[in-house]
Amino acid sequence: MNSVLTRAGQVLVPALLLWIAVAGVAHAEDGIGNLARANGPGHAAIASAHPAATAAGFEILSQGGNAFDAAVAVSAALSVAEPHSSGIGGGGFFLLHEAADQSSVFVDARETAPAAATRDMYLDENGEPVRRASLSGPLAAGIPGLPAALEHIANKYGRLPLAQSLAPAIRLAREGLPVTEGTQRLLRAFPRMGSPSPAFVEIFLPDGEAPPVGALIRRADLADTLETLSAQGAAGFYTGPRAELLVKGVRDAGGIWTTEDLAAYRTVERQPIRFRYGEVEVTTAPPPSAGGVALAQVFNMLGHRGYAQLEEPARTHLLVEAIRRAYRDRAEFLGDPDFVPVPVERLIHPWYADGLLASVRMDRATPSDTLPGPVSQRPLGTDTSHFSVLDKDGNRAAVTQTINTLFGSGFVPPGTGVILNNEMDDFSVKRGAPNAFGLVHSHANGIEPGKRMLSSMTPTFLESERGLAILGTPGGSRIVTMVLLGALAWMDGADAEGIVGLPRVHHQYIPDSVSFEAGAMDNDLQAALAELGHKLRESSRPWGNMQAITLDYADDTLTAASDPRRNGGSDVR
């Protein structure tokens, strides 16, 4: 569903890299962060992966809430409406912008490893990864961060009480939502991929099979958990009877959580990564996300080689080579900055990009195995959820949240209704061994107690004299390239609908192949890239579920769009 208030103008933005810096709450004297207008758009926009979640956000806005209250409502509603992708048993990243002082902040609600976690906990006696040990069951679950983030954002940035913003989600859980064809298909597939727990089966697979389309799935236990969170705040989830239920369920099934693990969880506020590409200011995710570093590196390389002036196939060739090198650095350098030194300033410096470009030949593809770093191969995956919010005053939120792979660990602690994540798989289980998304890592992302696992989630703001874009997407290892392509589309004049509908191309260093959706490359371009030595693979299915908002400053055109590949909900009011 797409909504447009008025028709957007189109402005081409030159792709010359002007300046790049890391900054958090930047001010005009920093040369960055001074593009936003003092006045808001006068209307609000929300784009999310489910119409019920979008409706929940607008309900809270109509009650006097701001974009941050709406973000809490949408996030919690997605925990009910989209159980295969996200929920309060997982975590997420909240990129927020306050219009009053033009400040931006990154709220890190990534999951953490339990205190009993060890570096080699998923390896067998021969030092090899145990199949699905980091994916199925409670041992695969990190300590959830989303409940803490909901309270943190409501209390620090919202206007309404947490209980008011959680009310729509509680109602959805209590009254139930109808099974769609997509949900039914995923539920039918999941038992072949994972090992659903008895409590999961009771909720989602009654009588051992997926419910018929249109049947209501009511989640009374989840409603009770949300009500406890509503009444007691994060303490109601992380301590007390609800925490004891979570821990008992986990430990009875072989997990290692403790009540101390839950009680110790805290969100972390971080400085976003901010840089400029041409006339566009980009505000995006810092570590433990890999996304912002990768975006900055790729845009640096594109700017230095005059990407905007290139013709095909040189344009796509350069894009692939830049992405290849950014993903190589992801594998080698990135992890939780509270545990390992992550050289962000060096990695995103323009001079560093010059070094990366030194090995790029415009007449030949670079085989990934000739670049230093861990090398292995494994199939890709998808899942996670994103939503974007802009209120009438100009406050905005880009939020990506997840339980990792399809239905997370498939484990629901009895009596809680909470599907636990399987984010422990996003750690480096073994150097060079890929995770469920085919990504490889070094020891910078190794398992340590209390550590946050590296993520691909990349909520992003784009801003120029022309206007504003808010975007992000699920998609596992493909997230960064989807956000990159969406950003380039906006820089070339696209509105929200154009951004989310763009056919997609992807490379991630390993596997060493260019995957692409149908329609993304014509036969001539494919032939030219193959001649340069690129291995091409057309995807058998589309990927991603991007949710975007754009605002044109010239005429206050405000657009919101949900990815046509899925059945999200977007609106402007």
SEBATOR-303540 format. One record per residue (C-alpha): x, y negated, z. Coordinates in steps of 0.5 Angstrom, whole numbers. Layout:
REM SEBATOR-303540
<site u="X" v="Y" w="Z"/>
...
REM end
This chain:
REM SEBATOR-303540
<site u="0" v="0" w="0"/>
<site u="3" v="-7" w="-2"/>
<site u="0" v="-14" w="0"/>
<site u="2" v="-20" w="-3"/>
<site u="0" v="-27" w="-1"/>
<site u="2" v="-31" w="-7"/>
<site u="6" v="-30" w="-13"/>
<site u="14" v="-30" w="-12"/>
<site u="19" v="-34" w="-16"/>
<site u="25" v="-31" w="-18"/>
<site u="32" v="-33" w="-17"/>
<site u="39" v="-30" w="-19"/>
<site u="44" v="-30" w="-14"/>
<site u="51" v="-30" w="-16"/>
<site u="55" v="-24" w="-13"/>
<site u="62" v="-28" w="-11"/>
<site u="64" v="-26" w="-4"/>
<site u="65" v="-33" w="0"/>
<site u="66" v="-31" w="7"/>
<site u="66" v="-25" w="12"/>
<site u="66" v="-25" w="19"/>
<site u="63" v="-21" w="25"/>
<site u="58" v="-26" w="29"/>
<site u="53" v="-24" w="34"/>
<site u="49" v="-31" w="36"/>
<site u="52" v="-35" w="31"/>
<site u="51" v="-42" w="30"/>
<site u="51" v="-48" w="24"/>
<site u="58" v="-49" w="26"/>
<site u="60" v="-42" w="25"/>
<site u="58" v="-43" w="18"/>
<site u="53" v="-37" w="18"/>
<site u="46" v="-37" w="21"/>
<site u="44" v="-43" w="19"/>
<site u="40" v="-42" w="13"/>
<site u="33" v="-40" w="17"/>
<site u="28" v="-45" w="17"/>
<site u="26" v="-48" w="23"/>
<site u="18" v="-47" w="22"/>
<site u="15" v="-40" w="21"/>
<site u="11" v="-38" w="15"/>
<site u="4" v="-39" w="18"/>
<site u="3" v="-32" w="17"/>
<site u="5" v="-25" w="19"/>
<site u="7" v="-19" w="15"/>
<site u="8" v="-12" w="17"/>
<site u="11" v="-6" w="13"/>
<site u="11" v="1" w="17"/>
<site u="11" v="9" w="15"/>
<site u="4" v="10" w="17"/>
<site u="-3" v="5" w="17"/>
<site u="-5" v="7" w="24"/>
<site u="2" v="4" w="26"/>
<site u="1" v="-2" w="22"/>
<site u="-6" v="-3" w="25"/>
<site u="-3" v="-3" w="32"/>
<site u="2" v="-8" w="30"/>
<site u="-3" v="-13" w="28"/>
<site u="-8" v="-11" w="34"/>
<site u="-2" v="-14" w="38"/>
<site u="-1" v="-20" w="34"/>
<site u="-8" v="-22" w="34"/>
<site u="-8" v="-21" w="42"/>
<site u="-3" v="-27" w="42"/>
<site u="4" v="-22" w="42"/>
<site u="10" v="-24" w="38"/>
<site u="14" v="-20" w="33"/>
<site u="17" v="-16" w="39"/>
<site u="11" v="-14" w="42"/>
<site u="8" v="-12" w="35"/>
<site u="15" v="-8" w="34"/>
<site u="14" v="-5" w="41"/>
<site u="7" v="-3" w="39"/>
<site u="9" v="0" w="32"/>
<site u="14" v="4" w="35"/>
<site u="10" v="7" w="40"/>
<site u="4" v="8" w="35"/>
<site u="9" v="12" w="30"/>
<site u="11" v="16" w="36"/>
<site u="4" v="19" w="35"/>
<site u="3" v="18" w="28"/>
<site u="9" v="21" w="25"/>
<site u="12" v="26" w="30"/>
<site u="16" v="29" w="24"/>
<site u="20" v="23" w="24"/>
<site u="21" v="19" w="30"/>
<site u="18" v="19" w="37"/>
<site u="20" v="17" w="45"/>
<site u="24" v="24" w="45"/>
<site u="29" v="20" w="40"/>
<site u="32" v="14" w="40"/>
<site u="33" v="8" w="35"/>
<site u="36" v="1" w="33"/>
<site u="32" v="-6" w="34"/>
<site u="35" v="-11" w="30"/>
<site u="31" v="-18" w="32"/>
<site u="31" v="-25" w="30"/>
<site u="29" v="-30" w="35"/>
<site u="26" v="-36" w="31"/>
<site u="26" v="-41" w="37"/>
<site u="34" v="-41" w="37"/>
<site u="36" v="-38" w="31"/>
<site u="39" v="-32" w="34"/>
<site u="40" v="-25" w="33"/>
<site u="41" v="-19" w="37"/>
<site u="42" v="-11" w="36"/>
<site u="39" v="-7" w="41"/>
<site u="42" v="0" w="41"/>
<site u="37" v="5" w="44"/>
<site u="41" v="11" w="41"/>
<site u="41" v="17" w="45"/>
<site u="47" v="20" w="49"/>
<site u="50" v="26" w="50"/>
<site u="48" v="30" w="57"/>
<site u="54" v="30" w="62"/>
<site u="55" v="37" w="62"/>
<site u="56" v="36" w="54"/>
<site u="63" v="39" w="52"/>
<site u="67" v="38" w="45"/>
<site u="66" v="45" w="43"/>
<site u="60" v="47" w="46"/>
<site u="57" v="49" w="39"/>
<site u="63" v="53" w="37"/>
<site u="63" v="61" w="37"/>
<site u="69" v="65" w="40"/>
<site u="73" v="64" w="33"/>
<site u="72" v="56" w="34"/>
<site u="67" v="56" w="28"/>
<site u="60" v="52" w="29"/>
<site u="54" v="57" w="31"/>
<site u="49" v="57" w="26"/>
<site u="43" v="52" w="28"/>
<site u="46" v="51" w="35"/>
<site u="46" v="43" w="35"/>
<site u="39" v="43" w="31"/>
<site u="34" v="48" w="34"/>
<site u="32" v="48" w="42"/>
<site u="33" v="44" w="48"/>
<site u="41" v="44" w="47"/>
<site u="41" v="40" w="41"/>
<site u="37" v="34" w="44"/>
<site u="41" v="28" w="47"/>
<site u="38" v="24" w="52"/>
<site u="32" v="19" w="49"/>
<site u="33" v="12" w="48"/>
<site u="27" v="9" w="45"/>
<site u="23" v="9" w="52"/>
<site u="28" v="4" w="55"/>
<site u="28" v="0" w="49"/>
<site u="21" v="-1" w="49"/>
<site u="21" v="-4" w="56"/>
<site u="27" v="-8" w="55"/>
<site u="24" v="-11" w="49"/>
<site u="17" v="-12" w="52"/>
<site u="20" v="-16" w="58"/>
<site u="26" v="-20" w="55"/>
<site u="23" v="-22" w="48"/>
<site u="16" v="-21" w="48"/>
<site u="10" v="-25" w="51"/>
<site u="5" v="-19" w="53"/>
<site u="6" v="-14" w="58"/>
<site u="9" v="-7" w="56"/>
<site u="2" v="-4" w="58"/>
<site u="-2" v="-8" w="53"/>
<site u="3" v="-7" w="47"/>
<site u="3" v="1" w="49"/>
<site u="-5" v="1" w="49"/>
<site u="-6" v="2" w="41"/>
<site u="-1" v="8" w="42"/>
<site u="-4" v="11" w="48"/>
<site u="-11" v="11" w="44"/>
<site u="-8" v="14" w="38"/>
<site u="-6" v="20" w="42"/>
<site u="-12" v="21" w="46"/>
<site u="-17" v="20" w="41"/>
<site u="-13" v="24" w="35"/>
<site u="-11" v="23" w="28"/>
<site u="-13" v="27" w="22"/>
<site u="-8" v="32" w="19"/>
<site u="-6" v="29" w="12"/>
<site u="-4" v="34" w="6"/>
<site u="3" v="31" w="8"/>
<site u="3" v="33" w="15"/>
<site u="0" v="40" w="13"/>
<site u="6" v="41" w="8"/>
<site u="11" v="39" w="13"/>
<site u="8" v="44" w="19"/>
<site u="8" v="50" w="14"/>
<site u="15" v="49" w="12"/>
<site u="18" v="47" w="19"/>
<site u="17" v="55" w="22"/>
<site u="22" v="57" w="17"/>
<site u="27" v="51" w="18"/>
<site u="27" v="51" w="26"/>
<site u="24" v="55" w="32"/>
<site u="18" v="51" w="35"/>
<site u="17" v="52" w="42"/>
<site u="11" v="55" w="45"/>
<site u="9" v="48" w="47"/>
<site u="10" v="45" w="40"/>
<site u="6" v="51" w="37"/>
<site u="0" v="50" w="42"/>
<site u="0" v="42" w="39"/>
<site u="1" v="43" w="32"/>
<site u="1" v="50" w="30"/>
<site u="-6" v="53" w="34"/>
<site u="-7" v="60" w="32"/>
<site u="0" v="60" w="29"/>
<site u="-1" v="56" w="23"/>
<site u="-2" v="49" w="21"/>
<site u="-9" v="46" w="22"/>
<site u="-13" v="44" w="16"/>
<site u="-13" v="37" w="12"/>
<site u="-17" v="32" w="16"/>
<site u="-17" v="36" w="23"/>
<site u="-15" v="32" w="29"/>
<site u="-9" v="33" w="33"/>
<site u="-10" v="30" w="40"/>
<site u="-4" v="30" w="44"/>
<site u="-7" v="29" w="51"/>
<site u="0" v="30" w="55"/>
<site u="4" v="25" w="50"/>
<site u="-2" v="20" w="52"/>
<site u="-1" v="22" w="59"/>
<site u="7" v="20" w="58"/>
<site u="6" v="14" w="55"/>
<site u="1" v="12" w="60"/>
<site u="6" v="13" w="66"/>
<site u="11" v="9" w="61"/>
<site u="6" v="4" w="61"/>
<site u="4" v="3" w="68"/>
<site u="11" v="4" w="71"/>
<site u="16" v="2" w="65"/>
<site u="22" v="6" w="63"/>
<site u="23" v="8" w="70"/>
<site u="16" v="12" w="69"/>
<site u="20" v="16" w="64"/>
<site u="27" v="17" w="66"/>
<site u="26" v="18" w="74"/>
<site u="20" v="21" w="78"/>
<site u="15" v="27" w="76"/>
<site u="15" v="26" w="69"/>
<site u="23" v="26" w="69"/>
<site u="23" v="32" w="73"/>
<site u="18" v="35" w="68"/>
<site u="22" v="34" w="62"/>
<site u="29" v="37" w="66"/>
<site u="25" v="43" w="68"/>
<site u="23" v="44" w="61"/>
<site u="29" v="43" w="58"/>
<site u="33" v="47" w="63"/>
<site u="28" v="53" w="63"/>
<site u="29" v="54" w="56"/>
<site u="37" v="54" w="56"/>
<site u="38" v="46" w="56"/>
<site u="43" v="42" w="60"/>
<site u="40" v="36" w="62"/>
<site u="39" v="33" w="69"/>
<site u="35" v="28" w="72"/>
<site u="42" v="24" w="73"/>
<site u="42" v="24" w="66"/>
<site u="36" v="21" w="65"/>
<site u="36" v="16" w="71"/>
<site u="43" v="14" w="68"/>
<site u="40" v="12" w="61"/>
<site u="41" v="4" w="59"/>
<site u="40" v="1" w="52"/>
<site u="46" v="-4" w="50"/>
<site u="45" v="-10" w="47"/>
<site u="51" v="-11" w="41"/>
<site u="53" v="-17" w="36"/>
<site u="50" v="-15" w="29"/>
<site u="55" v="-15" w="24"/>
<site u="54" v="-21" w="19"/>
<site u="57" v="-23" w="13"/>
<site u="56" v="-27" w="6"/>
<site u="56" v="-24" w="-1"/>
<site u="55" v="-30" w="-5"/>
<site u="50" v="-35" w="-3"/>
<site u="47" v="-29" w="1"/>
<site u="48" v="-28" w="9"/>
<site u="47" v="-21" w="11"/>
<site u="45" v="-19" w="18"/>
<site u="46" v="-12" w="20"/>
<site u="48" v="-6" w="24"/>
<site u="54" v="-5" w="28"/>
<site u="57" v="1" w="31"/>
<site u="55" v="6" w="33"/>
<site u="51" v="5" w="26"/>
<site u="56" v="6" w="21"/>
<site u="51" v="2" w="16"/>
<site u="54" v="-5" w="17"/>
<site u="61" v="-3" w="16"/>
<site u="59" v="1" w="10"/>
<site u="55" v="-5" w="7"/>
<site u="60" v="-10" w="8"/>
<site u="66" v="-6" w="5"/>
<site u="62" v="-5" w="-1"/>
<site u="60" v="-12" w="-2"/>
<site u="67" v="-14" w="-1"/>
<site u="69" v="-9" w="-6"/>
<site u="64" v="-11" w="-11"/>
<site u="65" v="-18" w="-10"/>
<site u="73" v="-18" w="-11"/>
<site u="71" v="-14" w="-18"/>
<site u="66" v="-19" w="-21"/>
<site u="60" v="-13" w="-20"/>
<site u="55" v="-18" w="-22"/>
<site u="59" v="-20" w="-29"/>
<site u="60" v="-13" w="-31"/>
<site u="56" v="-9" w="-36"/>
<site u="54" v="-1" w="-36"/>
<site u="57" v="4" w="-35"/>
<site u="62" v="0" w="-31"/>
<site u="57" v="-3" w="-26"/>
<site u="55" v="3" w="-24"/>
<site u="62" v="6" w="-24"/>
<site u="64" v="1" w="-19"/>
<site u="58" v="2" w="-15"/>
<site u="60" v="9" w="-14"/>
<site u="67" v="8" w="-13"/>
<site u="66" v="3" w="-7"/>
<site u="61" v="7" w="-4"/>
<site u="66" v="13" w="-4"/>
<site u="71" v="9" w="0"/>
<site u="66" v="6" w="5"/>
<site u="64" v="13" w="6"/>
<site u="71" v="16" w="7"/>
<site u="72" v="11" w="12"/>
<site u="66" v="13" w="16"/>
<site u="68" v="20" w="16"/>
<site u="75" v="18" w="19"/>
<site u="74" v="11" w="23"/>
<site u="67" v="10" w="26"/>
<site u="64" v="13" w="33"/>
<site u="61" v="10" w="39"/>
<site u="65" v="3" w="41"/>
<site u="64" v="4" w="48"/>
<site u="68" v="11" w="48"/>
<site u="73" v="10" w="42"/>
<site u="77" v="4" w="39"/>
<site u="73" v="2" w="32"/>
<site u="77" v="-3" w="28"/>
<site u="71" v="-6" w="25"/>
<site u="74" v="-13" w="24"/>
<site u="80" v="-10" w="20"/>
<site u="75" v="-5" w="16"/>
<site u="70" v="-11" w="14"/>
<site u="76" v="-16" w="12"/>
<site u="76" v="-18" w="5"/>
<site u="84" v="-16" w="5"/>
<site u="82" v="-9" w="7"/>
<site u="78" v="-9" w="1"/>
<site u="83" v="-10" w="-3"/>
<site u="87" v="-4" w="-1"/>
<site u="81" v="0" w="-2"/>
<site u="80" v="-3" w="-9"/>
<site u="88" v="-1" w="-11"/>
<site u="86" v="6" w="-12"/>
<site u="80" v="5" w="-16"/>
<site u="81" v="6" w="-24"/>
<site u="75" v="3" w="-28"/>
<site u="77" v="8" w="-34"/>
<site u="76" v="14" w="-29"/>
<site u="73" v="17" w="-23"/>
<site u="77" v="18" w="-17"/>
<site u="76" v="25" w="-14"/>
<site u="74" v="25" w="-7"/>
<site u="79" v="31" w="-5"/>
<site u="85" v="26" w="-7"/>
<site u="83" v="21" w="-2"/>
<site u="85" v="22" w="5"/>
<site u="80" v="25" w="10"/>
<site u="76" v="31" w="12"/>
<site u="73" v="35" w="7"/>
<site u="67" v="40" w="7"/>
<site u="61" v="41" w="4"/>
<site u="54" v="42" w="6"/>
<site u="47" v="40" w="3"/>
<site u="43" v="34" w="5"/>
<site u="37" v="32" w="9"/>
<site u="32" v="27" w="10"/>
<site u="27" v="24" w="16"/>
<site u="27" v="18" w="21"/>
<site u="22" v="12" w="20"/>
<site u="23" v="5" w="19"/>
<site u="19" v="-1" w="20"/>
<site u="19" v="-9" w="19"/>
<site u="16" v="-14" w="22"/>
<site u="15" v="-22" w="21"/>
<site u="10" v="-26" w="25"/>
<site u="8" v="-33" w="23"/>
<site u="13" v="-37" w="27"/>
<site u="19" v="-33" w="24"/>
<site u="21" v="-28" w="29"/>
<site u="23" v="-22" w="26"/>
<site u="24" v="-15" w="27"/>
<site u="28" v="-9" w="23"/>
<site u="27" v="-3" w="27"/>
<site u="30" v="4" w="25"/>
<site u="28" v="10" w="30"/>
<site u="29" v="17" w="29"/>
<site u="29" v="24" w="32"/>
<site u="34" v="26" w="27"/>
<site u="31" v="32" w="22"/>
<site u="24" v="35" w="21"/>
<site u="21" v="35" w="28"/>
<site u="27" v="34" w="31"/>
<site u="29" v="40" w="36"/>
<site u="22" v="43" w="35"/>
<site u="22" v="43" w="43"/>
<site u="17" v="40" w="47"/>
<site u="18" v="41" w="55"/>
<site u="11" v="43" w="57"/>
<site u="6" v="38" w="60"/>
<site u="10" v="32" w="57"/>
<site u="8" v="32" w="49"/>
<site u="14" v="29" w="48"/>
<site u="18" v="32" w="42"/>
<site u="26" v="32" w="43"/>
<site u="31" v="30" w="38"/>
<site u="36" v="34" w="35"/>
<site u="41" v="28" w="35"/>
<site u="47" v="32" w="38"/>
<site u="48" v="35" w="31"/>
<site u="50" v="28" w="29"/>
<site u="56" v="28" w="33"/>
<site u="63" v="32" w="30"/>
<site u="61" v="39" w="32"/>
<site u="68" v="40" w="29"/>
<site u="73" v="36" w="25"/>
<site u="71" v="37" w="18"/>
<site u="65" v="41" w="19"/>
<site u="59" v="37" w="16"/>
<site u="52" v="36" w="20"/>
<site u="45" v="37" w="17"/>
<site u="46" v="31" w="12"/>
<site u="52" v="33" w="9"/>
<site u="56" v="28" w="13"/>
<site u="63" v="30" w="16"/>
<site u="67" v="26" w="22"/>
<site u="73" v="26" w="25"/>
<site u="74" v="26" w="33"/>
<site u="72" v="19" w="33"/>
<site u="65" v="22" w="33"/>
<site u="67" v="28" w="38"/>
<site u="62" v="30" w="43"/>
<site u="63" v="27" w="50"/>
<site u="59" v="26" w="56"/>
<site u="55" v="20" w="56"/>
<site u="57" v="18" w="49"/>
<site u="53" v="16" w="43"/>
<site u="53" v="19" w="37"/>
<site u="54" v="16" w="30"/>
<site u="48" v="14" w="26"/>
<site u="47" v="12" w="19"/>
<site u="41" v="8" w="21"/>
<site u="42" v="1" w="18"/>
<site u="36" v="-4" w="19"/>
<site u="38" v="-11" w="16"/>
<site u="36" v="-18" w="15"/>
<site u="38" v="-22" w="8"/>
<site u="37" v="-29" w="8"/>
<site u="39" v="-35" w="3"/>
<site u="37" v="-42" w="1"/>
<site u="32" v="-38" w="-3"/>
<site u="28" v="-34" w="2"/>
<site u="29" v="-28" w="7"/>
<site u="28" v="-20" w="6"/>
<site u="27" v="-15" w="12"/>
<site u="29" v="-8" w="10"/>
<site u="31" v="-1" w="12"/>
<site u="29" v="6" w="11"/>
<site u="30" v="13" w="13"/>
<site u="34" v="18" w="9"/>
<site u="40" v="21" w="13"/>
<site u="46" v="20" w="9"/>
<site u="43" v="16" w="4"/>
<site u="40" v="11" w="8"/>
<site u="46" v="6" w="7"/>
<site u="46" v="7" w="-1"/>
<site u="38" v="5" w="-1"/>
<site u="39" v="-1" w="4"/>
<site u="45" v="-3" w="-1"/>
<site u="41" v="-2" w="-7"/>
<site u="35" v="-6" w="-4"/>
<site u="39" v="-12" w="-2"/>
<site u="42" v="-12" w="-9"/>
<site u="35" v="-12" w="-12"/>
<site u="33" v="-18" w="-8"/>
<site u="39" v="-22" w="-10"/>
<site u="37" v="-21" w="-17"/>
<site u="30" v="-23" w="-15"/>
<site u="26" v="-17" w="-13"/>
<site u="20" v="-18" w="-8"/>
<site u="18" v="-13" w="-3"/>
<site u="15" v="-9" w="-8"/>
<site u="21" v="-9" w="-13"/>
<site u="25" v="-7" w="-7"/>
<site u="22" v="-1" w="-4"/>
<site u="20" v="2" w="-11"/>
<site u="27" v="2" w="-14"/>
<site u="30" v="8" w="-17"/>
<site u="36" v="10" w="-13"/>
<site u="43" v="13" w="-14"/>
<site u="47" v="16" w="-8"/>
<site u="54" v="18" w="-7"/>
<site u="57" v="20" w="0"/>
<site u="64" v="22" w="-1"/>
<site u="63" v="29" w="0"/>
<site u="60" v="32" w="-3"/>
<site u="63" v="29" w="-9"/>
<site u="57" v="28" w="-14"/>
<site u="53" v="22" w="-16"/>
<site u="45" v="24" w="-14"/>
<site u="40" v="20" w="-17"/>
<site u="32" v="20" w="-17"/>
<site u="28" v="21" w="-24"/>
<site u="29" v="15" w="-28"/>
<site u="35" v="12" w="-24"/>
<site u="39" v="13" w="-30"/>
<site u="38" v="13" w="-37"/>
<site u="41" v="19" w="-42"/>
<site u="46" v="14" w="-45"/>
<site u="49" v="12" w="-38"/>
<site u="49" v="19" w="-35"/>
<site u="53" v="21" w="-41"/>
<site u="58" v="15" w="-40"/>
<site u="59" v="16" w="-33"/>
<site u="60" v="24" w="-34"/>
<site u="65" v="22" w="-39"/>
<site u="69" v="18" w="-34"/>
<site u="69" v="24" w="-30"/>
<site u="63" v="23" w="-25"/>
<site u="59" v="29" w="-23"/>
<site u="52" v="28" w="-24"/>
<site u="46" v="31" w="-20"/>
<site u="39" v="29" w="-21"/>
<site u="35" v="30" w="-15"/>
<site u="29" v="35" w="-16"/>
<site u="25" v="30" w="-11"/>
<site u="25" v="23" w="-9"/>
<site u="28" v="21" w="-2"/>
<site u="27" v="15" w="3"/>
<site u="21" v="11" w="6"/>
<site u="23" v="4" w="5"/>
<site u="19" v="-1" w="9"/>
<site u="20" v="-9" w="7"/>
<site u="18" v="-16" w="8"/>
<site u="20" v="-22" w="3"/>
<site u="19" v="-29" w="4"/>
<site u="20" v="-34" w="-1"/>
<site u="22" v="-41" w="2"/>
<site u="20" v="-45" w="-4"/>
<site u="12" v="-44" w="-4"/>
<site u="12" v="-39" w="2"/>
<site u="10" v="-33" w="-2"/>
<site u="10" v="-27" w="3"/>
<site u="10" v="-20" w="1"/>
<site u="10" v="-13" w="5"/>
<site u="11" v="-7" w="2"/>
<site u="11" v="1" w="4"/>
<site u="15" v="6" w="-1"/>
<site u="11" v="9" w="-6"/>
<site u="14" v="15" w="-5"/>
<site u="10" v="16" w="2"/>
<site u="4" v="14" w="5"/>
<site u="6" v="8" w="9"/>
<site u="2" v="2" w="11"/>
<site u="4" v="-6" w="9"/>
<site u="0" v="-12" w="10"/>
<site u="0" v="-20" w="10"/>
<site u="-5" v="-23" w="15"/>
REM end
